[in-house]
Amino acid sequence: MEDKPYRVSVVIPTFKRPELLQRCLYALSLQDLDPIEFEVIIVDDAACESTRQQVARWIEQTSADNYTFRYLPVSGVHGPAAARNLGWRAAKSDIIAFTDDDCLPCPEWLRAGLDAFAEGAIGVSGKLIVPLDRTPTDYEHNTALLAKAEFITANCFYRRDALALIGGFDERFTLAWREDSDLVFSLIEACSAGNNALFVHAPQAVVVHPIRPAPWNV
């Protein structure tokens, strides 16, 4: 494997959501971490030409500011678990940060997540904010419960060697549902025989997860 020049690699799976992806990439360009210290890997589960072109334009726009954005198309097994595995395995850092294309990392997100690893953690769970501006529908209320979850892939960090220990996400999870819980439980089980497993919460590592519009019958 090549030398890892970055402090952290951000992995974002996406699937034909250009507007959401653009907002997420813009939020990552506002990080208070020096651009040369992190890379962003966009993993396209649709292997879509329009998404490839979108990322290419973004790379061109940000190249003068020393940002590193990379595009990877998915082939073979599909789903967010497989996409995230492709991303972290291609990463050039010892620490992997995960978020989703419909999320907005706050400027201090990466720095706060990295700071938590000073405690010797193998996994860090950040704070997720799901804004509700009015009386929520049942769908919106259920989505807002994500803010109470820990180690969800909208906002979490892992050491690369910890992911390699268990082979990453279980790719039998082909939908975006519980593959992140399965991962952390697998890590806890794999490390239970020793004292090296340490999972911490980083409340200053904030990601905002706006609720997407949905049809009335959702």
QUIVEN-V545812 format. One line per field, one symbol per residue. phi: phi as a letter, one per 20 degrees, with the letter a starting at -180 (. if undefined). psi: psi as a letter, one per 30 degrees, with the letter a starting at -180 (. if undefined). burial: b if it has 24 or more other ideal C-beta (glycine too) atoms within 12 Angstrom, else e. Layout:
# QUIVEN-V545812
phi: ???
psi: ???
burial: ???
This chain:
# QUIVEN-V545812
phi: .fgdeefbdedcfbblcffffffffffffdfeeggfebccdedefelefffgfgffffgffdffemfddcdceecnfdoffffffgfffefdbecdddbdfedcffgegfffffgfffenfdbcdeedddfcebfffgfffffffgfeedleffabccfgffffgdnmffffeedeamfffgffffffffdffcdeebdcdcfeedcedfefgbfgef
psi: klkjflekkkkjkljhieeeeeeeeeeffgkgkkfffllkjjjjffhkeeeeeeeeeeeeefefggljkkkkkklbklleeeeeeeeefflhlfkkkkllfgljklfgeeeeeeefffgglfkkkakkkjkjfajlleeeeeeffffflkhlffilklkefeeeeggakjgfjflijgfeeeeeeeeeefgffagfjkklkiffikkkikkkkllfg.
burial: eeeeebbbbbbbbbbebbebbbbbbebbbebebebebbbbbbbbbbeeeebbebbeebbeebeeeebbbbbbbbeeebbbbbbbbbbbbbbbbbbbbbbbbbbbbbeebbbbbbbbbeeebbbbbbbbbbeeeeeeeeebeebbebbebbbbbbbbbbbbebbeebebbbbebeebeebbebbbebbbeebeeeeebebbbbeebbbbbbbeeeeeee
